[in-house]
Amino acid sequence: MILLRAKDIDFEVTYINLQEKPDWFLEISPHGKVPVLSVDGVPLFESNAIAEYLDEMVEPKLHPADPIKRARNRAWTDFVPDFAKGLSGIYYTKDASAMEEGLKVAPTRLAKLEEALATERGNDGPYFNGETLCLVDAAYAPFLQRFAFVEEKLQTGVLKDFPLVQAWSDALLASDTVTGSVVSHFEDEFVASLKRRGFYVGTLFEGASAAAE
Ligand SMILES: N[C@@H](CCC(=O)N[C@@H](CS)C(=O)NCC(=O)O)C(=O)O
């Protein structure tokens, strides 16, 4: 969605309940996962594949022109699942002691990204490749956005040792392209799912709407 917005592409979005995936969705999503992009009736799946397709098809190109840089950008988007697991290992936890365990793992993932931002970029940001949002930014932003939201409650301070990641996250979350890519009631939905799944952090959001459940 971030890339669709960054490229100003007209699109229609259909949200589904991942707890009760409709049959039509299971027919077009081989792994039963979102996102799926339907292009003239042909479903594309996997975020990176979708992002690269959009980048090839619609100007402006956001992936670097230089093949080496492009491959290295792609390598950093391939790190997203590990990174996301590291961050969510803090808040997808049922109690404070599990969260402590998560807090031991997350810095190892954050350190790799901090190093990438320090050495790989060769620019002062604010985004991964400099002044223009790119595919690496789009891939990390949703996970940084969710973490920033729970961190307001958890106050773990885990990003303090990673100032470049913090600054990158701040820049991404200051971008309307990123923040506007989720539904307006995203926070309620997210809190409802944390509560429904019995995660400790969910208990810190007292007044959150139960209607989204
Ligand atoms: N590798 C996939 C992962 C997608 C993914 O994990 N999607 C999650 C939501 S963020 C999902 O659909 N989960 C539902 C499920 O696994 O049942 C991609 O990058 O598109």
PDBQT file of the ligand as one rigid body, heavy atoms in Angstrom, charges set to zero:
ROOT
HETATM    1  N1  LIG A 301       6.180 -13.161   2.976  1.00  0.00    +0.000 N 
HETATM    2  C1  LIG A 301       4.854 -12.603   2.964  1.00  0.00    +0.000 C 
HETATM    3  C2  LIG A 301       4.361 -12.526   4.386  1.00  0.00    +0.000 C 
HETATM    4  C3  LIG A 301       2.984 -11.961   4.467  1.00  0.00    +0.000 C 
HETATM    5  C4  LIG A 301       2.365 -12.163   5.841  1.00  0.00    +0.000 C 
HETATM    6  O1  LIG A 301       2.937 -12.778   6.733  1.00  0.00    +0.000 OA
HETATM    7  N2  LIG A 301       1.158 -11.623   6.006  1.00  0.00    +0.000 N 
HETATM    8  C5  LIG A 301       0.445 -11.763   7.252  1.00  0.00    +0.000 C 
HETATM    9  C6  LIG A 301      -0.110 -10.437   7.700  1.00  0.00    +0.000 C 
HETATM   10  S1  LIG A 301       1.137  -9.225   7.865  1.00  0.00    +0.000 SA
HETATM   11  C7  LIG A 301      -0.738 -12.684   7.038  1.00  0.00    +0.000 C 
HETATM   12  O2  LIG A 301      -1.372 -12.656   5.993  1.00  0.00    +0.000 OA
HETATM   13  N3  LIG A 301      -1.046 -13.491   8.034  1.00  0.00    +0.000 N 
HETATM   14  C8  LIG A 301      -2.194 -14.325   8.011  1.00  0.00    +0.000 C 
HETATM   15  C9  LIG A 301      -1.859 -15.787   8.139  1.00  0.00    +0.000 C 
HETATM   16  O3  LIG A 301      -0.665 -16.137   8.067  1.00  0.00    +0.000 OA
HETATM   17  O4  LIG A 301      -2.800 -16.570   8.311  1.00  0.00    +0.000 OA
HETATM   18  C10 LIG A 301       4.871 -11.223   2.312  1.00  0.00    +0.000 C 
HETATM   19  O5  LIG A 301       5.883 -10.511   2.485  1.00  0.00    +0.000 OA
HETATM   20  O6  LIG A 301       3.923 -10.840   1.620  1.00  0.00    +0.000 OA
ENDROOT
TORSDOF 0
